[in-house]
Amino acid sequence: MPELVFFSGTMDCGKSTLALQIEHNRSARGLAGMIFTRDDRAGEGKLSSRLGLVTDAVEVGDGQDLYAHVVDHLSQGGRVDYVIADEAQFLAPDQIDQLARVVDDLDVDVYAFGITTDFRSKLFPGSQRLVELADRVEVLQVEALCWCGARATHTARTV
C-alpha cells in the first residue's frame, strides 16, 4: 500500500543523502521517479548532498500544483513509480496536500525530506502539514554535531 513518509532531522544529518540513495536504489531496479526540490544548495532544479552527490530535480515554485504536475507527466505517457520531495519544509501546506493526494489517488509512494523547525523552534508550515498527514514520520538517526561538539538538536541561524 503506497504511503507518504516524512524523513525529518536537523541540518547535516543526511536527509538529502538518503533521498539520493532512495532514488538510486529504485531507479537501479527499473522504477521511474519524479524528484521535487525547493531552494537546494546546488541551485535551481538540483537535489544535492553535502557529500557531493547531485541529480536533476523539478524546482518547485510558489503556487505550483505538484499533483497536476505528476498527472500531466502520466497523461503524456510518462511513468511515475515514486516521488521524492527534498527541502519539503519550504513547500506550502497545500503542496503537501497535493503530495498526499498523489499517494491516495495515484497509488504512488511519496518520500518527503525536511527540517521540522526553524531556528526559533517554530514548525515550518510544510513540515507541520507533513506531520499532520504523513503515514509515517522517520526521524533520522545520523547525529549531526553542534558547533560546541554536542549532538545537534535544533537549527541555528548565525549572522
N, C-alpha and C positions, 0 to 999 in steps of 0.2 A: 504494500500500500504506500503510495507516494506521501512524502512529508515535507514540511517546512522546518528546517533545522537552523537555529541561530547559534553560531560559534562566536563566543564572546571572550574578551580578555583585554589586558592592559596593552599599551603600545609596546612593541618589540617582543611580544610573546609568541609570534609565529602564525598569526591569523592568515596573512596573505600567503605565507609559505604553504600552509595547509590547503588553502584554496587552490594553489597551483598544483599541489600533489593530488588533490581530488580530480582536478582537470586532467592531469597526466594519466592517472590510473584508469579513468573512464574512457578517455579518448584512445588509449592503448588497446582497449578491448572493443573498439569499433563503435562506441557510443558517440553521439554528437551533442555537444553542449553549447549553451549560449552564456557568455560572460558579460555581466554588467559591472561597472565601477563608477565611482564619482570622486574626482579630486585625488587621484593616485599620485604618489611621489614621483613617478616616472613621466608624468604628463598625461595629456588627454588621450583617452582610448587605450590605456595600458593598465594591466594588472601586474604589479611588481612586488618583489620581496626584497627585504634588506640584504638577503644573501646574494642578490644579483640576478635572480631569475625574473623573466618578464614574458608576457604574452599579450596579444591583442585583446581588446575588450570593447564593448559598446559603452561610450561615455554617456551617462545619464544626465539629462538636463532638467531644469525646473519644469514641472508640468508634463513631463514625458510620461506616456502611458505604457508601462512595461508589459502589461497583459496584451495590449494591442500590438506591441512590437513582436511578441512571440507569436501571436495569432497570424500576423501579417507574414512572418517568416514561414510558418507552416502552410499558409494559404498559397504561397509561391512555390510550394513543393519541397521546402527545406525540412530538415529533421531537427527536433529538439528533444533529447532524452533526459536532460537535466539542465538546471540553471544555477549559475554561481553569481552571487551579488556581493562584491567586496566593497569595503567602506560604507556598509549599509547604514551606519549611524547618520550619514548625510542624506539619506533618502527621506522623502516626505512620508508621513503616515499613510496617505492614500496610495503611494507607490508600494508600500509594504502590503497594503490590502490587495493590490494588483498581483503581487508575488504569491500571496496566499490563494488567490483565485487561479493562478497558473497550476498550483498543486491540486486544488479542488475540482476545477473544471476540465483541465487538460491532462490530469494524471501524470504530472511531471514533478520529480523531486526538485526542491529549491534549497540550496545551501547558501546561507547569508553569513557574512563575517563582519564584525564591527566592534567598536568600543562601546561599552554600555553608557558610561557617564562622561561628562566633560570635566574640566579642571576644577569646577566648583562642586563636583559630585552630583550634578543635576543630570537626569536622564536626557540623552539625545532623543528628539521626537521619533526618529526612525527606530532607534533601539527600544524605546518604550513600546512602540507598536509591535515590534518583533517579540518582545517578552510576553505581550498580551496574546499574540496569535500563534506563535511557534508551537509545533507539535513536540519539539524538543529544544531545550537550551543547553548547550555544552560550554562550560567554562574551561578554556584551555589551561592545561596544567604546566606548560613550559613557563618557568618563573623568570619574568623579566626583572632586572635589577634596578633599583632606585639609584640616584647619583650618590646616595650615602652608603650603598653597598647592600642594603637590606632588600628583601623581596618587595617588588613594586606592587602596590595595591590601588593606586589612583593615577590618573593622568595629570600632569602638571603643565602649566603654561609659564614659560620664562620670557622675560623681556631683556 
